[in-house]
Amino acid sequence: MESTFVINESSADIADYTVVGKVTPRVDSLSKVTGAAKYVDDIQMQGTLFAKVLRSPHPHAEIVSIDMEEAKKIPGVRAVICGSDFPHNTGIYHVDQYIFAMEKVRYVGEPVAAVAADTEEAVDLALSLIKVKYKPLKANFDPQAGLKKGAPLVHPNLHKYYHVSAINPTPHTNIANHFKIRKGDPAEAFKKADYIIENRFHVPQIQHVPMETHGAIALTDQTGKITVWSSCQSPFTVRYLLSHCFQKKLRDIRVIAPIIGGGFGCKAGINIEPIVAALSTKCVGRPIKLMLTREEEMYTVVVRQACHIRIKSGVTKDGKIIAQENEYIWDCGAYASYGVNVVRAAGYSLCGPYNIDNLKGDSIGVYTNRPVGSAFRGFGMSEIHWGIEQQMDMIAHKLGMDPLELRQKNCLRPGSKNATSQLVDENTGNISKCLEDTAKHIDYNKPREKFRAVGIASAQKAPAMPNNATTSAVAKFNETGGIELMFSATEIGQGSHTAMAQIAAEELGISVDAVSVISWPDTDYTPYDWQTVASKLTYSCGNAVRMAARDAKNKIFTIASRAMEVPEEDLEIKNGIIYCKSNHSKKLSLPQVCMGYQYPDGHTIGGAVSGMGFFTPENCINCDPETGYSPKPVANWTFGAQAVDLSVDPRTGQITIHKVACVYDVGKVINPQCIEGQAYGGIVQGMGAGLMEELVLDEKTGKVLNPSFVDYKVPTAMDIPKEMVTSFIETAQLDGAFGARGIGEHTMIPTPAAIANAVYNATGVRIQTLPVTAEKVLKGLERLATEAQRHRE
Amino acid sequence: MQKITFTINGHAETKEVDPRMTLLKFIREELHITGVKEGCGEGECGACTVIIDGKAVNSCLMLAVEADGCNITTVEGLQKNGELDILQKKFIEHNAVQCGFCSPGMLMSAKALLTKNSNPTEDEIKEAISGNICRCTGYKQIIEAIQAAAAASSLVARLRRKYGKHFCD
């Protein structure tokens, strides 16, 4: 395994640490390789009732009537409920959704009713006996058509919905959010351009495919308190939204998030929890479990949004992009969910990691009658970079310039201003170096045989979270000088718990082994975290954990200072021993102090030590609604680049990926082995999106045609590149824990565009609609051959 | 209901079972052995892989009654006398685990492979785990872990052959 770490000399907070930056086994791996790890479906409580959901067979229809009487008569059935039983709204950015469809259904698969019963057989029978009369309405599956006058309105009451202030819907249209960038004077700048290059790109809806489907258990007790165990990324947000939905106090809702079998964004916000919670209120004292089938997972919860991309660039002969229009028309699907915030993120990240003085950007989210669009690893960035990074290559080819050189000429550097006019400085991160190192790893200039070539693409991403998104942590010392570390990040596979253990251990001067991570967020017990999203944990939660550890350490020093009769400033902890810095022979072990120090005569000072910490990014300012301007729209940016070396079989169009190289500027690598795991996983997930994944909808019926692993293929071990190479640049994030920025999502952002660029370089075929299938490549090759033939004639 | 007798993770058991019940559901919900996971229920993802009489099998595609007389091993049965199997050790060492949901099935496919082929090539490893979908890791560290386990086991086997009872691993 090849890996290097380039340290940026200007970085202030990069030092050699004892635990941070070192390989240490994941704190959760032992439980996961032995079968001890308990996911939500592994929680088997006595008396648990089965639950299932009746779903809409129509993409858009009025609900005329629902008759549940026959269903209720089935022996063993405990609850049969529908929208009129729970006329409560929910939603994370737009409160636009009922627990069950009320007046009308808006997509195939929308929950209409639900049943809880003693046995699965009774549930199935009862579901089959619920009679729903629908009056079909005209459906729309195309966000571009949905923008036109006269298009069927998916949400006629849009103007009445509550939405958070950062979201900007257009009443009486299908526009769920419209984010604008107006920077400089693009109209004037286009006039000065030597070339104007305009292209369109398309990204289809795809599925997250977590290996564990969505699942939840709810139990309403006799006091009315609802406890929910859910495979969710956002336990506190689920609690908050459930309390609104069920009009209960926060103390009457408890959400526990067990170990999670993959999320990638689809378990962010609120999903199936209100359904189980609603059922449980009708079956007091009985736990109710709802586990989605793989088919339900594919289209009834959330999917990645489709996006129609148009980019028009004004370029000078020497390769400077002086003006650009970027238009992103997003398919939000039937409900806004997380999708509207993806629209916002795409807006402020408008043109990728490039310095363009004159910009016009419109990122528009449109309601349609497709499955609900939402967050997916990269949060809109993989989607827009599919267009941005191909456009860069297309500009370069037009100019006869090398695509890497064009990127180097236009990329953000200290002194440049990004899309929102935020000033980039030497601490923001180094995209130029990412490109340079990626090119080295892939041997960019090496001549390759026919039908084999390299493609390159850059990436940028910021944590897309509200500016007040906060995180807290608690570190409690135990009797032997170790700590129990508590926070509410959910471990969805990204390795957060290991990074947190390393950060706490480093700060406290103890070993990772001495840190016990309390790994089940529980809103009754663990401290608040907004959500596990946005690749924000190492940064935000890392800071909260470091502050909690420092707080505990300071308390240790207060006690030890009295016991050792040395000033607090002269104390340090190394390997679990508290030393007097100026005289190392003066020392106490942590267990002698962390529960209070006892003198030989028995009297004791201090007591059981614990520390608390919190973190909220400072000085993040909302973007201006008309221009998108913000001096600091987000907490930080992570930049990166990826290159793909592939060959194409000209007879079949089949693509073989030989090597993928990627370099990211992550501030500080907390765990080299875990970050490599994120890189490899992101590359391969990006290959899935790039080469094979697409949710196919029948536009006659609104039904998803490939809701299974038989028809929706994701990469297997047979599909991975022959070689994957990663390295990282460490330009310290000044307010990051030990200088760290996020990386979890970024690794899949550039892959699809790098593949498309490599395919073009290998064959001359430009694929602008994902995925890059062999069929499309072959058709392109045939078209080129026909054109060449015509040219000869 | 039908009576079946089988061995699971070294324990002999006799149980009455609904003839329509899948082996996966039987193991998880009747025997309460939950390391075995359901990822798709249609034999495509491999999360439910168990070893039956030496072969890796999707337990969601088999009925419990078909396991009559069989020897079943789940991930819980990999440890011997409180010691982790070499594959489990190498999965930890090589960071082959992220969300962990595919790990039990992945380990069982790898175990079945190494049992019949102690020195597999990289392609043989890929083929052996091609029915186990992992959405997190990109497979690289899993393949490295299996290679390392194979190397360590063949070293142990060589040393054991050479030193006989004088070798202690």
Interface residues (C-beta under 8 A of the other chain):
Chain A: M1 P25 R26 D28 S29 L30 S31 K32 V33 T34 G35 A36 A37 K38 Y39 D41 D42 Q44 V209 P210 M211 E212 T213 I259 I260 G261 G262 G263 F264 M291 T293 R294 E491 I492 G493 Q494 G495 Q673 C674 E676 G677 A679 Y680 G681 G682 I683 V684 Q685 S708 F709 V710 V714 P715 T716 A717 M718 I720 M724
Chain B: R28 E29 H32 I33 T34 G35 V36 K37 E38 G39 C40 G41 E42 E44 C45 A47 T74 V75 E76 L78 Q79 L84 Q88 F91 I92 E93 H94 N95 V97 Q98 C99 G100 F101 C102 S103 P104 L107 I125 K126 E127 I129 S130 G131 N132 I133 C134 R135 C136 T137 G138 Y139 K140 Q141 I142 I143 E144
